[in-house]
Amino acid sequence: MPLSTDQDIRDLLTNARTIAMVGASDRPDRPSYGVMAILQRHGYRVIPVNPQIAGEHVHGEYVFRDLAQIGVPIDIVDIFRRPQAAGEAVDEAIASGAKAVWMQLGVINEEAAARAEAAGLKVVMDRCPAIDIPRLGVPRIVA
C-alpha cells in the first residue's frame, strides 16, 4: 500500500537527503526541471537520470544514463515518466538499493508499486514532493 498519510510522507521527506530524478530534463518548460530546482533549494542533492542527455549537467548536477551508474546511496527515486514506463524505473530503483520510489502526479502504476513494496521500498504515487514539502512543513535540509 503506497504511503498516503501526511505523517508518513513527511517522515520520508524529512529523512531523505539524496533524490535520483528519473526523467529529469534540461528544458526549463518541463515540470521536472522546476521540481529539481525546488528540491535543491530545499537542501536535497538531486541526481538527474535521463539517457537522452546523459553526460550533460542540469542545475549543476551530472546527468546519468541510469540509476546503476550513480554509485551513491539513493533515498528516493523520483519518477517523471509515463505510467507505463514507470515500471522500468521502479525495477532499477529496486536493483540500485534505493529506499523509496516516488511516482509524480499522474504517474500511477499499481504493478510497479507492488513490486517496489515487495522488495521493501516505500512507495508514494500520484504526488509531487515540491507540493508536499511546503504543505507538510518539511524542514529545510542543512548540510
N, C-alpha and C positions, 0 to 999 in steps of 0.2 A: 504494500500500500504506500503510494507516494506520500511524502511529508505534506501535511496540509494545515497543521495548527501554526498559528503565528509564533508560538514559543519554539517549536521545533525548527522552523525556518530561521528564526532569529538566532538560535543557538548555532545552526550550521554556518550562517554568515559571520557570526561573531568569532567562531573558532577557526575559520578558513584564513589562509594567508596567500596561497597560490592558486590561481584560476587559469586553466587552459581553455581558450576560447576557440572551439571548432567552428569554422565558417567565418572567422574574422575577416574583415575587409579593409582595404586601403582606400576605399571610396567614401568620402565624407557624407554622401547621401544615403548610405546603408545603415540600418539600425545598429549592427554590430560595431561599427566604427565609433558611434556616440556612446554606446554602452561600455565599450572598452575604456574610453576616456573617463567616464564617470567612475568606474570601478578603480581605475588607477588613482584618481583624485581621492578616493576613499581610503587608499593605502594598500590595496591589494597589488600583488605582482600578477599581471595578466600576460600570459604567453599565447600569442596568436598562432593558430594552426590553420593552414589553407594551402593545399598542394599547388594551386594556381599561382600563388605569389610567394612560394617558399624561397627563402634566401633574402627576401626584401625585409624592410622594417616597417612596423606600424606603431605609432605612438612611442617610438624609441626602442621597441622590442623586436628581436629577430623573429621572423615568421618560419615556423617549422612545417614540414610536409605532413607529418602525422604525429600522434601522441607518443609513439615508441621512440621517436628521435629526441624527445625533450631531455630525459636523463635526470630530472629532479623530481622530488615528490610533489604530487598534484592533489590538492584538497578537493577542488570542484572542477568538473569538466562542463563548461557552459556551451550548450549546443545550439548553434544558429544554422540549422539545416532543415530541409523539408521533413515532415514527419516520417515519410517512407525511407529517408536517408539517415534518420537518427539512430537506427539500429546498428549500423556500422560504427558510428561514433561511440555508442554505448559499449559495443564489443571491444573497441580499442581502449576505452576507459577501464574496463574490467581487466584487460591484459596489462595495462600500464600500472595497475595498483592504485588508481585514484580512489578517494574516499567517498565521492558523491558525483552524481550526474544531475545537471540542471537543464531541463528542456525549456527553451524560451516560449514566450507567448505564441500560441497557435501550434506548437510542436507537441503533439500527443501521439505516443506510440506505446500502447499498453504492453505489447510483447517485449519490447526493448526494456521497458521499466521493470517487468517481471524478471528478466534475465539479470539486470543490474542488482535488484533486491536479492535474488537467489545467490548472487556472488558476494553479498554482504555490503553493497554500496547503498548509501542513502539516495533517494530519488526525489526530485522536485520536477513537476511537469506543468506546462502551460502558465508559467510565471516569468517575471523579469526581475533579476536582482537589483537593477537600477531603480525599480519602482518599490521593491520591498525594503531596501536598506533605509530610505528616509521614512517610509510608512511605519516600520517597526522600530525605528530609533536605534539601529545598529551602530555601536560606537565606531568612530574612525580608527583605523589601524595606525599605530605609531611605531615606526621601526626602531 
